[in-house]
Amino acid sequence: MPGDVLFQLVSDHGPWVLLVFYLLYRDFQKDQATREVLSKNTTILVEMTTLVRERLPKG
């Protein structure tokens, strides 16, 4: 059924429908990649902060 809907949209509105879906898919991929990088950066910053706190003199 979903395939039929896609073919109906393409036949009614032409290749613009495919372009919109492709652009939405690429935007979703970029969003996932950005979230992954930010998560890694956060982990690294937390580890660096922990190391610095451990090496500071107490008192």
mmCIF file of the C-alpha atoms, coordinates in Angstrom:
data_MODEL
# 
_entry.id   MODEL 
# 
loop_
_atom_site.group_PDB 
_atom_site.id 
_atom_site.type_symbol 
_atom_site.label_atom_id 
_atom_site.label_alt_id 
_atom_site.label_comp_id 
_atom_site.label_asym_id 
_atom_site.label_entity_id 
_atom_site.label_seq_id 
_atom_site.pdbx_PDB_ins_code 
_atom_site.Cartn_x 
_atom_site.Cartn_y 
_atom_site.Cartn_z 
_atom_site.occupancy 
_atom_site.B_iso_or_equiv 
_atom_site.pdbx_formal_charge 
_atom_site.auth_seq_id 
_atom_site.auth_comp_id 
_atom_site.auth_asym_id 
_atom_site.auth_atom_id 
_atom_site.pdbx_PDB_model_num 
ATOM 1  C CA . MET A 1 1  ? 0.000  0.000  0.000   1.00 0.00 ? 1  MET A CA 1 
ATOM 2  C CA . PRO A 1 2  ? 2.698  2.626  0.831   1.00 0.00 ? 2  PRO A CA 1 
ATOM 3  C CA . GLY A 1 3  ? 4.359  1.905  -2.518  1.00 0.00 ? 3  GLY A CA 1 
ATOM 4  C CA . ASP A 1 4  ? 1.055  2.550  -4.283  1.00 0.00 ? 4  ASP A CA 1 
ATOM 5  C CA . VAL A 1 5  ? 0.705  5.891  -2.517  1.00 0.00 ? 5  VAL A CA 1 
ATOM 6  C CA . LEU A 1 6  ? 4.226  6.898  -3.577  1.00 0.00 ? 6  LEU A CA 1 
ATOM 7  C CA . PHE A 1 7  ? 3.555  5.919  -7.205  1.00 0.00 ? 7  PHE A CA 1 
ATOM 8  C CA . GLN A 1 8  ? 0.264  7.828  -7.129  1.00 0.00 ? 8  GLN A CA 1 
ATOM 9  C CA . LEU A 1 9  ? 2.018  10.949 -5.794  1.00 0.00 ? 9  LEU A CA 1 
ATOM 10 C CA . VAL A 1 10 ? 4.759  10.715 -8.420  1.00 0.00 ? 10 VAL A CA 1 
ATOM 11 C CA . SER A 1 11 ? 2.290  10.217 -11.230 1.00 0.00 ? 11 SER A CA 1 
ATOM 12 C CA . ASP A 1 12 ? 0.160  13.140 -10.033 1.00 0.00 ? 12 ASP A CA 1 
ATOM 13 C CA . HIS A 1 13 ? 2.883  15.633 -9.133  1.00 0.00 ? 13 HIS A CA 1 
ATOM 14 C CA . GLY A 1 14 ? 5.950  14.472 -11.017 1.00 0.00 ? 14 GLY A CA 1 
ATOM 15 C CA . PRO A 1 15 ? 9.537  14.169 -9.798  1.00 0.00 ? 15 PRO A CA 1 
ATOM 16 C CA . TRP A 1 16 ? 9.114  17.016 -7.297  1.00 0.00 ? 16 TRP A CA 1 
ATOM 17 C CA . VAL A 1 17 ? 7.668  14.542 -4.816  1.00 0.00 ? 17 VAL A CA 1 
ATOM 18 C CA . LEU A 1 18 ? 10.791 12.376 -5.020  1.00 0.00 ? 18 LEU A CA 1 
ATOM 19 C CA . LEU A 1 19 ? 13.001 15.433 -4.611  1.00 0.00 ? 19 LEU A CA 1 
ATOM 20 C CA . VAL A 1 20 ? 11.137 16.498 -1.468  1.00 0.00 ? 20 VAL A CA 1 
ATOM 21 C CA . PHE A 1 21 ? 11.380 13.032 0.080   1.00 0.00 ? 21 PHE A CA 1 
ATOM 22 C CA . TYR A 1 22 ? 15.068 12.825 -0.830  1.00 0.00 ? 22 TYR A CA 1 
ATOM 23 C CA . LEU A 1 23 ? 15.808 16.215 0.713   1.00 0.00 ? 23 LEU A CA 1 
ATOM 24 C CA . LEU A 1 24 ? 13.916 15.311 3.880   1.00 0.00 ? 24 LEU A CA 1 
ATOM 25 C CA . TYR A 1 25 ? 15.870 12.052 4.098   1.00 0.00 ? 25 TYR A CA 1 
ATOM 26 C CA . ARG A 1 26 ? 19.212 13.834 3.649   1.00 0.00 ? 26 ARG A CA 1 
ATOM 27 C CA . ASP A 1 27 ? 18.251 16.403 6.287   1.00 0.00 ? 27 ASP A CA 1 
ATOM 28 C CA . PHE A 1 28 ? 17.423 13.568 8.678   1.00 0.00 ? 28 PHE A CA 1 
ATOM 29 C CA . GLN A 1 29 ? 20.825 11.961 7.996   1.00 0.00 ? 29 GLN A CA 1 
ATOM 30 C CA . LYS A 1 30 ? 22.628 15.258 8.653   1.00 0.00 ? 30 LYS A CA 1 
ATOM 31 C CA . ASP A 1 31 ? 20.696 15.716 11.885  1.00 0.00 ? 31 ASP A CA 1 
ATOM 32 C CA . GLN A 1 32 ? 21.694 12.240 13.056  1.00 0.00 ? 32 GLN A CA 1 
ATOM 33 C CA . ALA A 1 33 ? 25.352 12.864 12.206  1.00 0.00 ? 33 ALA A CA 1 
ATOM 34 C CA . THR A 1 34 ? 25.320 16.198 14.038  1.00 0.00 ? 34 THR A CA 1 
ATOM 35 C CA . ARG A 1 35 ? 23.775 14.628 17.138  1.00 0.00 ? 35 ARG A CA 1 
ATOM 36 C CA . GLU A 1 36 ? 26.374 11.857 17.111  1.00 0.00 ? 36 GLU A CA 1 
ATOM 37 C CA . VAL A 1 37 ? 29.269 14.324 16.893  1.00 0.00 ? 37 VAL A CA 1 
ATOM 38 C CA . LEU A 1 38 ? 27.829 16.500 19.658  1.00 0.00 ? 38 LEU A CA 1 
ATOM 39 C CA . SER A 1 39 ? 27.397 13.459 21.861  1.00 0.00 ? 39 SER A CA 1 
ATOM 40 C CA . LYS A 1 40 ? 31.030 12.417 21.331  1.00 0.00 ? 40 LYS A CA 1 
ATOM 41 C CA . ASN A 1 41 ? 32.233 15.968 22.026  1.00 0.00 ? 41 ASN A CA 1 
ATOM 42 C CA . THR A 1 42 ? 30.218 16.081 25.238  1.00 0.00 ? 42 THR A CA 1 
ATOM 43 C CA . THR A 1 43 ? 31.724 12.793 26.380  1.00 0.00 ? 43 THR A CA 1 
ATOM 44 C CA . ILE A 1 44 ? 35.243 14.050 25.674  1.00 0.00 ? 44 ILE A CA 1 
ATOM 45 C CA . LEU A 1 45 ? 34.628 17.334 27.505  1.00 0.00 ? 45 LEU A CA 1 
ATOM 46 C CA . VAL A 1 46 ? 33.286 15.478 30.552  1.00 0.00 ? 46 VAL A CA 1 
ATOM 47 C CA . GLU A 1 47 ? 36.363 13.241 30.607  1.00 0.00 ? 47 GLU A CA 1 
ATOM 48 C CA . MET A 1 48 ? 38.709 16.227 30.278  1.00 0.00 ? 48 MET A CA 1 
ATOM 49 C CA . THR A 1 49 ? 36.913 18.071 33.084  1.00 0.00 ? 49 THR A CA 1 
ATOM 50 C CA . THR A 1 50 ? 37.211 15.009 35.306  1.00 0.00 ? 50 THR A CA 1 
ATOM 51 C CA . LEU A 1 51 ? 40.940 14.737 34.608  1.00 0.00 ? 51 LEU A CA 1 
ATOM 52 C CA . VAL A 1 52 ? 41.519 18.407 35.372  1.00 0.00 ? 52 VAL A CA 1 
ATOM 53 C CA . ARG A 1 53 ? 39.554 18.200 38.639  1.00 0.00 ? 53 ARG A CA 1 
ATOM 54 C CA . GLU A 1 54 ? 41.503 15.132 39.711  1.00 0.00 ? 54 GLU A CA 1 
ATOM 55 C CA . ARG A 1 55 ? 44.846 16.879 39.131  1.00 0.00 ? 55 ARG A CA 1 
ATOM 56 C CA . LEU A 1 56 ? 43.972 20.132 40.881  1.00 0.00 ? 56 LEU A CA 1 
ATOM 57 C CA . PRO A 1 57 ? 45.252 20.430 44.437  1.00 0.00 ? 57 PRO A CA 1 
ATOM 58 C CA . LYS A 1 58 ? 42.542 19.985 47.027  1.00 0.00 ? 58 LYS A CA 1 
ATOM 59 C CA . GLY A 1 59 ? 41.987 22.644 49.565  1.00 0.00 ? 59 GLY A CA 1 
# 
